[in-house]
Amino acid sequence: MLLLACGLAAAEPLALAIVKAAVVSDQASGRRALDLKMTPESAKAFADFTRVNVGKVVDLSVDGAMVASPRLVEPILGGEVMLDGTFAAGELQRLAERISAGGAKVTVEVKAEQPL
C-alpha cells in the first residue's frame, strides 16, 4: 500500500503536482502498482506532510475519488509513491492515463476519523 504525511492544517487537502504516472510491477510483492512521481515543489510539500503525520491514516484522491487510504509508517522524502492493493482489472492503467494527461487533481489529506 502507499506510504504517505505537511505543515498544512489537517482539514486541508494537499494538492500534488504529478510529473509521471505509470503502472509498474512492485518488486516487493510482485503485484502491479501505480507509481507517481512529483514535481520538486510537490515532493518537498509531501515530505513535510508525511513527516508530521507519521502514524496517521491518509486519503489519496484522484479527481475527488478516494483511491487509497494507507497508514503512514515513515516520512516519504523522495517525491515518489507507489500504490498497490486490490484494484479492479484495468483500473491502475486508467488512473495512470488520466493523471498523465495532466487534467486530474491528485490530493492527499489526513483521514478525518483515525482508526485505532
Contacts in CASP RR format, 6 or more apart in sequence:
PFRMAT RR
TARGET T0000
AUTHOR 0000-0000-0000
METHOD contacts of the structure
MODEL  1
MLLLACGLAAAEPLALAIVKAAVVSDQASGRRALDLKMTPESAKAFADFT
RVNVGKVVDLSVDGAMVASPRLVEPILGGEVMLDGTFAAGELQRLAERIS
AGGAKVTVEVKAEQPL
1 68 0 8 1.000
1 70 0 8 1.000
1 83 0 8 1.000
1 84 0 8 1.000
1 85 0 8 1.000
2 60 0 8 1.000
2 68 0 8 1.000
2 70 0 8 1.000
2 81 0 8 1.000
2 82 0 8 1.000
2 83 0 8 1.000
2 84 0 8 1.000
3 50 0 8 1.000
3 70 0 8 1.000
3 72 0 8 1.000
3 73 0 8 1.000
3 74 0 8 1.000
3 76 0 8 1.000
3 81 0 8 1.000
4 46 0 8 1.000
4 49 0 8 1.000
4 50 0 8 1.000
4 53 0 8 1.000
4 58 0 8 1.000
4 60 0 8 1.000
4 70 0 8 1.000
4 72 0 8 1.000
4 76 0 8 1.000
4 81 0 8 1.000
4 108 0 8 1.000
5 49 0 8 1.000
5 50 0 8 1.000
5 51 0 8 1.000
5 52 0 8 1.000
5 53 0 8 1.000
5 54 0 8 1.000
5 55 0 8 1.000
5 56 0 8 1.000
5 58 0 8 1.000
5 72 0 8 1.000
5 75 0 8 1.000
5 76 0 8 1.000
5 110 0 8 1.000
6 14 0 8 1.000
6 45 0 8 1.000
6 46 0 8 1.000
6 48 0 8 1.000
6 49 0 8 1.000
6 50 0 8 1.000
6 52 0 8 1.000
6 53 0 8 1.000
7 48 0 8 1.000
7 49 0 8 1.000
7 52 0 8 1.000
8 14 0 8 1.000
8 49 0 8 1.000
10 109 0 8 1.000
10 110 0 8 1.000
11 109 0 8 1.000
12 109 0 8 1.000
13 61 0 8 1.000
13 107 0 8 1.000
13 108 0 8 1.000
13 109 0 8 1.000
14 45 0 8 1.000
14 46 0 8 1.000
14 49 0 8 1.000
14 107 0 8 1.000
14 108 0 8 1.000
14 109 0 8 1.000
15 42 0 8 1.000
15 105 0 8 1.000
15 106 0 8 1.000
15 107 0 8 1.000
16 36 0 8 1.000
16 38 0 8 1.000
16 42 0 8 1.000
16 45 0 8 1.000
16 46 0 8 1.000
16 106 0 8 1.000
16 107 0 8 1.000
16 108 0 8 1.000
17 38 0 8 1.000
17 39 0 8 1.000
17 41 0 8 1.000
17 42 0 8 1.000
18 36 0 8 1.000
18 37 0 8 1.000
18 38 0 8 1.000
18 39 0 8 1.000
18 42 0 8 1.000
18 99 0 8 1.000
18 102 0 8 1.000
18 104 0 8 1.000
18 106 0 8 1.000
19 37 0 8 1.000
19 38 0 8 1.000
19 39 0 8 1.000
20 35 0 8 1.000
20 36 0 8 1.000
20 37 0 8 1.000
20 100 0 8 1.000
21 34 0 8 1.000
21 35 0 8 1.000
21 36 0 8 1.000
21 37 0 8 1.000
21 95 0 8 1.000
21 96 0 8 1.000
21 97 0 8 1.000
21 99 0 8 1.000
21 100 0 8 1.000
22 34 0 8 1.000
22 35 0 8 1.000
22 96 0 8 1.000
22 100 0 8 1.000
23 32 0 8 1.000
23 33 0 8 1.000
23 34 0 8 1.000
23 35 0 8 1.000
23 92 0 8 1.000
23 93 0 8 1.000
23 96 0 8 1.000
24 32 0 8 1.000
24 33 0 8 1.000
24 34 0 8 1.000
24 35 0 8 1.000
24 82 0 8 1.000
25 31 0 8 1.000
25 32 0 8 1.000
25 33 0 8 1.000
26 32 0 8 1.000
26 33 0 8 1.000
26 82 0 8 1.000
26 84 0 8 1.000
29 84 0 8 1.000
31 84 0 8 1.000
31 85 0 8 1.000
32 84 0 8 1.000
32 87 0 8 1.000
32 92 0 8 1.000
33 82 0 8 1.000
33 83 0 8 1.000
33 84 0 8 1.000
33 85 0 8 1.000
33 92 0 8 1.000
34 82 0 8 1.000
34 83 0 8 1.000
34 84 0 8 1.000
34 87 0 8 1.000
34 92 0 8 1.000
34 95 0 8 1.000
34 96 0 8 1.000
35 80 0 8 1.000
35 81 0 8 1.000
35 82 0 8 1.000
36 80 0 8 1.000
36 81 0 8 1.000
36 82 0 8 1.000
36 83 0 8 1.000
36 99 0 8 1.000
36 106 0 8 1.000
37 79 0 8 1.000
37 80 0 8 1.000
38 46 0 8 1.000
38 79 0 8 1.000
38 80 0 8 1.000
42 79 0 8 1.000
43 77 0 8 1.000
43 78 0 8 1.000
43 79 0 8 1.000
43 80 0 8 1.000
46 76 0 8 1.000
46 79 0 8 1.000
46 81 0 8 1.000
46 108 0 8 1.000
47 75 0 8 1.000
47 76 0 8 1.000
47 77 0 8 1.000
47 78 0 8 1.000
47 79 0 8 1.000
49 108 0 8 1.000
50 72 0 8 1.000
50 74 0 8 1.000
50 75 0 8 1.000
50 76 0 8 1.000
50 77 0 8 1.000
51 75 0 8 1.000
53 72 0 8 1.000
53 110 0 8 1.000
54 72 0 8 1.000
54 73 0 8 1.000
54 74 0 8 1.000
54 75 0 8 1.000
55 71 0 8 1.000
55 72 0 8 1.000
55 73 0 8 1.000
56 71 0 8 1.000
56 72 0 8 1.000
56 110 0 8 1.000
56 111 0 8 1.000
56 114 0 8 1.000
57 69 0 8 1.000
57 70 0 8 1.000
57 71 0 8 1.000
57 72 0 8 1.000
57 110 0 8 1.000
57 111 0 8 1.000
57 114 0 8 1.000
57 115 0 8 1.000
58 69 0 8 1.000
58 70 0 8 1.000
58 71 0 8 1.000
58 72 0 8 1.000
58 108 0 8 1.000
58 109 0 8 1.000
58 110 0 8 1.000
58 111 0 8 1.000
59 66 0 8 1.000
59 68 0 8 1.000
59 69 0 8 1.000
59 108 0 8 1.000
59 109 0 8 1.000
59 110 0 8 1.000
59 111 0 8 1.000
60 66 0 8 1.000
60 67 0 8 1.000
60 68 0 8 1.000
60 69 0 8 1.000
60 70 0 8 1.000
60 81 0 8 1.000
60 83 0 8 1.000
60 106 0 8 1.000
60 107 0 8 1.000
60 108 0 8 1.000
61 67 0 8 1.000
61 105 0 8 1.000
61 106 0 8 1.000
61 107 0 8 1.000
61 108 0 8 1.000
61 109 0 8 1.000
62 95 0 8 1.000
62 98 0 8 1.000
62 99 0 8 1.000
62 104 0 8 1.000
62 105 0 8 1.000
62 106 0 8 1.000
63 98 0 8 1.000
63 104 0 8 1.000
63 105 0 8 1.000
64 105 0 8 1.000
64 107 0 8 1.000
67 83 0 8 1.000
67 95 0 8 1.000
68 83 0 8 1.000
68 85 0 8 1.000
69 111 0 8 1.000
83 92 0 8 1.000
98 104 0 8 1.000
99 106 0 8 1.000
END
